[in-house]
Amino acid sequence: MDKLCRSLFEATNATGVFPKLEDIKVRTAPTNHWYQNVENSSFVHVTVRLLSGRTTEQMQAVTNSILVALVAQLPDVPSITVDIKEIIRDTYAKRSA
């Protein structure tokens, strides 16, 4: 997982969409239980949470870069998806110590 997280971080950084490295965070959250009515149900899904204000082209660059990195790291996984959920900048609150 560490290698995969680093790979996704580097792929995201390579897009040039994020001006500061501190803006990129990669976290994993394994799903322990699921059901799909398919023969090989293994999958990886990445949800990118991104502050609003990026163009469609920038968002596509992020998802495509992550997808390429995932496919390279996980060639045997039959289903890999990447999605962006926008965080509304005007209503986002954060505390940093």
N, C-alpha and C positions, 0 to 999 in steps of 0.2 A: 504494500500500500504506500509506503514511503516513496518508492521509486515512481509509482504511478502519480502520486500527488505532485512530486517535483516535476514530472513530465508535463502535467497539466498546467502547472504554474508557468513553466517556461514557454509552453505553447501560447498561453494567454498573454504573457508579456510580449511575445514576438509580434503580436498584432499591432502594437503601438497605440491601442485604444486607451490604455491606462498610463497617465503621466508619471505616477509614483508607484514603485514596487509595493509600498505599504497598502495600496488600494486593492491588491490581488490577494485573496485568501482562498485556499483550497482545503476543504474538509470532506471527510467521508462519513457516510451514515448507512451502514449495511442494512439491508432489509432481510429479516430472518424468516418471514413467512409470506408466501404469495402463491397464487394459482394461475396457471395459463393452460389452456387446453391445446397444447402443442407438444410435439415429440421432444424437442430440446428447448426447455424453457429458460435457459440461462440468459441473462441480459444485464446490461449496464445502462442506467439512465442518469444523466447529469442535468441538474437544474442550476442554472446560473442566475444568481440574484444580482441585478445590475441597477444602479441608480439611474433614474430617468434622465433624458437629455442626450442620449447617444442616437446617431442616425441608424436607419435600417441597415445600411452598408457596414457600419461599425459592429452592430450586433451580429450580422451574418459572418463577419470576419472572426469574431469571438467563437461562435458556435462551430463554424467550419474548422477552425484551428484546433479546438478541443476534440472534435470528432476525428480528425486526422491523427492526433496524438493517441486517442483511445484505441483506434484500429491498429496502430503500430504496436502498442503495448499489449493489446488483448486480441490477437488475430483469431483465436478460436471461439470467441464469444459471438454467437450468431445475430444478436440484436443489440445495437448500440444506438442510443438516442441522446440528443442534447437539446435543451429548451431554455429559453430566457424568460424569467419573470422580472418585470420592471418594478423597482421600488420607487414610489413617488417621493421625489427629492424634497418637496415642500412639506411633507408630513413625516419624514424620517427623523428619528431622534436617536442620538448616540452619546454615550459618555465614554471618554477615554481618559485613563489615569496617567 
